[in-house]
């Protein structure tokens, strides 16, 4: 089935026409493939452009360089090079077919058959190709129909496609959460039957897909469906219906506050607080995200939203406020200020360098926060009072020590 795209966002991609011309000197023009075509058809902004070509990788490298662009062999063993264009990088991949697969990795061979290349992809909506110049569309597996119906459908036998790459289980639900309407029954049954295959995947790959899923528009109902079907039970048994209910509450609060969905914050809602540390470690999240995951459920604090943001940073403050049901409105457009006085100013007022300065500075800061971060003149007043009190206390202590010595 062929048709044409009326407008294509990649036509304005600086350098792409020259790249396409450089790769078109053989029978079979290069074609845009996958997400860029799908998203253009849906009217969604295109993030990345991938180009497919019958040319072998070494010829692609030569032609890209000859066209005046840098060619980076980012995945040349699997046929992929990156052409660095003025408008941004474009991945160029030679048409492929699978030779062997084990659910995690594939051994591929190169081909000049477009349908064979399309047949190794996961879903019909991701197997759409388009001419980068004319916009002519190529659809080998009725992906257009599925795309317009909001149906995420495996190419061929779903169970076989999952056996080839177990990550497709999670991708099925993520794509359904983003693009789906009525779920494809055959795909759902295959994912349910093969859910334990997820155990063979690295936890980093599972984390990547889960975090992407969590920020989709349909994350809450799709996670609910996954829990009902036991999809995550083998790898993340902590995620249950209670977690989905917490996620639903958080999603509602994000929307009410006008804040974008955040993957780590949503994961903190989805897993029990007591399991946050172990889940973060199992998914091999970064140290920053693991600490955030653990801290996100520690409540709104007692000093107020801005004090929380000052002490822990705006991101974690928003996490704690939203997850606890507190209002984050006070943080809108607010940047935590810097205490407008330092230890040097206290020394100038008569304090000795050392622990006393640090203690007085902490006391000033505490009062400054309690008063709502007043400006410098008020801070100077607080400093004068705090130093005077510290000097009085030191004098009293010295007098007491002297009296004790005379006794």
Phi, psi and omega in degrees: 000130179232146173206189181230147171275131183289321177224147179225129182294334183284349179296338178266004181285110186300122178100343183294316178302320179294321178295315179299319179296322181294330182263006186257012185274022175225161174302126182101096181292155173294157181222144168291141185223151169081228189301324181296321179289312180303311184290326175298317179296330181269357181075024180261144178301135182273125182271313184228149178245126175244137182241137177246147183209149173285346181297141175291159187302320181295325177291324177298314179304314183295315184289324178296315179296319180296332179280358177093014181249153175285135179245121182247122182281067187294329180209048191296333178298331177255013172091013185247130169234158178249122176267121182270105183257161176303327180276000181124163183291148176230126176277132179242123184234134176290142177305140187226162167222150180281136174263308174220152176219152179229016180093343179236322183228157178229141169262126186243160171233153182274152183215169173244015184260112182296319181294323178295320177295316179297325185291343179268358180279170189279302187241153183300324182288346178261002182250034178260138181238153177213142175293128185290345181257310185270339184081007178299135187255141179235124187227107187266342186227033176060036180293329179298316180298315179296320181298313182288338178272355184066039184242118176272111187233131175296149171278122180076209183285117182303321182295321179292320180295324177289323177298328179290322181210106185295336180297342180297339175300308182290325179295324178302313181287323179295316180292325177294320179296332182268319189242348194278158172241265173279132184284146178286118186297318182296319178294319180297316180295320180295318179296321179295315182294328186252018184303325181294344177299338180299337181297337182278350183273154172294148181291336176296319179292322177296315180299316181301314180291319182296317181294324176293320179297320187297337182259007177282161181298326183260023186302316186294305180295326181289319175297324176298317178296319180297321177294315179301324183270358179069028185295319186263000188302322184287333185246333179221069183295345180292337183278118183223188183296328177296321178296321178296322178296319177295321178297319179297318178297316180297316180300321177295320179292321176301314181296317181297324181275355181071030182252144181291151175298141180233128188295314183292319177299317180291325176295324178297328176285325188286325182259149178299144182304323182292342183256001186301315182296314183291322179293316178300319178292318182296322180278358178056043174293162176297159179302321179298314181290326178295316178296320179295320180300318181289318186282339189299333185260018185273011173088173186278353184077178184249354186264352182107165186297315184289325175296320178297316180293324179295317185281327188238356182094148183299322183298308181292326178298315179297319176305308186293323180292311183294318182292334179267354181087009178276160185274122179268010187303328182296344182266354182297118179071010183257133176248127179305128181280174175255135178305119188279038176203150180233180182297330180300321180294330179285323176296320178298334180273002173118356179280152175275144177299145178129204185303326182297319179298314181298318181294317180293320179297320177297320180295318177298315181298318180299316179291322178300317177294315182298328180273005176086031175061058178294167184284178188305317181304319179291324179296322177296322175298316178299320180295316179300315180296315183294320179294316179300318180294320180294320180292321177298315180297320180294321179295316179299317180296320179295319179296319178295321179293319180296316180298320179295323180292321179292327180292000000 
